[in-house]
Amino acid sequence: MYQVGMYGGSFNPLHIGHVDCILKAAGMCKELYIVLSIGYKREEVDARIRYRWLYQLTKHIGNVTIITITDDAQTKAGYEKEHWMKDAADVKAQIGKKIDIVFCGSDYDESSFWNVCYPESELYIFPRNGISSTEIRKNPYAHWEWIPQVARPYYTKKVLIIGIESTGKSTLTIHLAHRFNAEYIDEAGRDISERSGTDTLMLPEDYTEILLQHKLNEMKAQERGNRLLFIDTDALITRFFMDFLDGEDPRIEKNRVLADAVDALNRYDLILYMEPDVEFYMDGGRSAEIRDNREKYSSRIKELFRSHGRDFTCISGDYKERYEKAVAEVKKLIGEE
């Protein structure tokens, strides 16, 4: 058992190879220091996110401490010996005690930074088994099994399905989740809007709850990090129905502001718009006014999304065609063409 060990890297991103090294190293010494290297002039995952990954991975281990160092190299290849000695001195100063062993993966060798800058420490090289941060950065979805659970939410793509009533969006949301073995969330307003037995008698606070609950449901689902998250409707659809059902109620204005604020927080990787070219089914609380003027209200939704800077892909045709077109768009999104 070593007294003090150190394992460092940029963890851009953290992968299963890193995880294996960290967990083994933690069992080989009384104190393990993980050094997160931050290149503030390079394109890297936000350092706060990488720090959180490391913390979530190791918080159950009592002998692990995370420290950070920064450098100004423009590229990874530009990280040369002029940076090496400065960073090594910084690490030694932060640890403040003799480092008995330095751990690294087999993508380094004995001529690397670790051996040159820590000659007084033993070098221990873990095999990497071909896992590569570079390959993950090229296409994380092709190497999903290399990404640990703590890092997966960062890479989860969000697909929003929208449209006017009775265009099959809710069914398609579930279809796509099943097809891609992914997460989905229903529209939060389905049950809330019927608390009075009809959505025509909704209270302003009902809209507030819909907007906040839907966003919370999305955040919780994304935490599960399952490559893709399919979302049925969003804040702007809620805003459309606010205006349609209660546009003259002065108490609705605060909810319009809230809808715009939630929309500003939202990020979608793909938005699929369901065109109203399938048969309208009059079930539940659906509106006869929308049924009789589908193109008019469909255009209003499109205008609302465009006015908020949202691009979308229109999906039309029968239900089989819609499914196939949507699958093709999602496959394009994650590089499975």
FENFEN-V674797 format. One record per pair of residues at least 6 apart in sequence whose ideal C-beta (glycine too) atoms are under 7 Angstrom apart, sorted by the first residue. I is the first residue (numbers start at 1). J is the second residue. Records with the same first field share a line. If there is no record, write none. Layout:
BEGIN
I = J ; J
END
This chain:
BEGIN
1 = 28 ; 29 ; 30
2 = 28 ; 29 ; 100 ; 101
3 = 29 ; 30 ; 31 ; 100
4 = 29 ; 31 ; 95 ; 97 ; 98 ; 99 ; 100
5 = 25 ; 28 ; 29 ; 31 ; 32 ; 100 ; 101 ; 103
6 = 33 ; 35 ; 91 ; 95 ; 99 ; 102 ; 103
7 = 21 ; 22 ; 25 ; 32 ; 34 ; 103
8 = 35 ; 37
9 = 18 ; 37
10 = 37 ; 39 ; 44
11 = 18 ; 36 ; 50 ; 53 ; 54
12 = 44 ; 45 ; 50 ; 133
13 = 45 ; 133 ; 136 ; 147 ; 151
14 = 50 ; 53 ; 54 ; 148 ; 151
15 = 131 ; 133 ; 136 ; 146 ; 147 ; 148
16 = 131 ; 146 ; 148
17 = 105 ; 128 ; 129 ; 131
19 = 57 ; 148
21 = 103 ; 105 ; 126
22 = 34 ; 57 ; 58
24 = 126
25 = 32 ; 103
26 = 32 ; 61 ; 63 ; 64
29 = 100 ; 101
30 = 63
31 = 63
32 = 63 ; 64
33 = 65 ; 67 ; 95
34 = 54 ; 58 ; 64 ; 66
35 = 67 ; 69 ; 91
36 = 47 ; 50 ; 51 ; 54 ; 66 ; 68
37 = 69 ; 71
38 = 47 ; 68 ; 69 ; 70
39 = 71 ; 73
40 = 70 ; 72
41 = 72 ; 73 ; 74
42 = 73 ; 74 ; 75 ; 76
45 = 154
47 = 68
49 = 154
51 = 66 ; 68
53 = 150 ; 151
54 = 66
55 = 66
56 = 150
57 = 148 ; 150
58 = 64
67 = 94
69 = 87 ; 90 ; 91
71 = 79 ; 83 ; 87
73 = 79 ; 83
84 = 113 ; 116 ; 117
85 = 117
88 = 117 ; 118
92 = 99
99 = 118 ; 121
100 = 121 ; 122
101 = 121 ; 122 ; 124
102 = 114 ; 118 ; 121 ; 123
103 = 124 ; 126
104 = 112 ; 114 ; 125
105 = 126 ; 128
106 = 125 ; 126 ; 127 ; 128
107 = 128
108 = 114 ; 125
110 = 123
114 = 123
115 = 123
131 = 146
135 = 143
136 = 143 ; 146 ; 147
139 = 335
140 = 147 ; 155
141 = 227 ; 334 ; 335
142 = 335
144 = 227
147 = 155
149 = 225
152 = 225
153 = 222 ; 223 ; 225
156 = 222 ; 225 ; 226 ; 227 ; 228 ; 229
157 = 228 ; 269 ; 333 ; 334
158 = 229 ; 231 ; 267 ; 268 ; 269
159 = 176 ; 228 ; 230 ; 231 ; 269 ; 270 ; 272 ; 330
160 = 231 ; 234 ; 268 ; 271
161 = 169 ; 172 ; 173 ; 230 ; 231 ; 232 ; 272 ; 274
162 = 169 ; 233 ; 234 ; 237 ; 271 ; 273 ; 301
163 = 169 ; 273 ; 274
164 = 276 ; 290 ; 294 ; 297 ; 298 ; 301
165 = 286 ; 287 ; 290
166 = 280 ; 281 ; 286
167 = 274 ; 275 ; 276 ; 278
168 = 274 ; 278 ; 319 ; 322
169 = 232 ; 274
170 = 186 ; 187 ; 232
172 = 322 ; 323 ; 326
173 = 184 ; 230 ; 232
174 = 184
175 = 323
176 = 230 ; 326 ; 330
177 = 183 ; 184 ; 230
179 = 327
180 = 228 ; 330
182 = 226 ; 227 ; 228 ; 229 ; 230
183 = 221 ; 224 ; 226 ; 229
184 = 230
185 = 217 ; 218 ; 221 ; 231 ; 232
186 = 232
187 = 214 ; 232 ; 233
188 = 210 ; 213 ; 214 ; 217
189 = 210 ; 238
192 = 206 ; 209 ; 210
193 = 199 ; 202 ; 206
194 = 285
195 = 206
196 = 202
198 = 285
199 = 245 ; 285
200 = 245
202 = 245 ; 246
204 = 249 ; 251 ; 252 ; 255
207 = 238 ; 242 ; 255
208 = 255 ; 258
210 = 238
211 = 235 ; 238 ; 255 ; 258 ; 259 ; 262
215 = 262
218 = 231
221 = 229
222 = 229
228 = 330
234 = 266
235 = 259 ; 262 ; 263 ; 266
236 = 259 ; 263 ; 304 ; 305 ; 308
238 = 259
239 = 256 ; 259 ; 304
240 = 300 ; 301 ; 304
242 = 252 ; 255 ; 256
246 = 252
263 = 308
269 = 333
270 = 313 ; 329 ; 330 ; 333
271 = 310 ; 311 ; 312 ; 313
272 = 312 ; 313 ; 315 ; 326 ; 329
273 = 302 ; 312 ; 313 ; 314 ; 315
274 = 315 ; 322
275 = 314 ; 315 ; 316
276 = 294 ; 295 ; 298
277 = 316
278 = 318 ; 319
280 = 291 ; 294
282 = 291
290 = 297
305 = 312
313 = 329
315 = 322 ; 325 ; 326
317 = 325
331 = 337
END
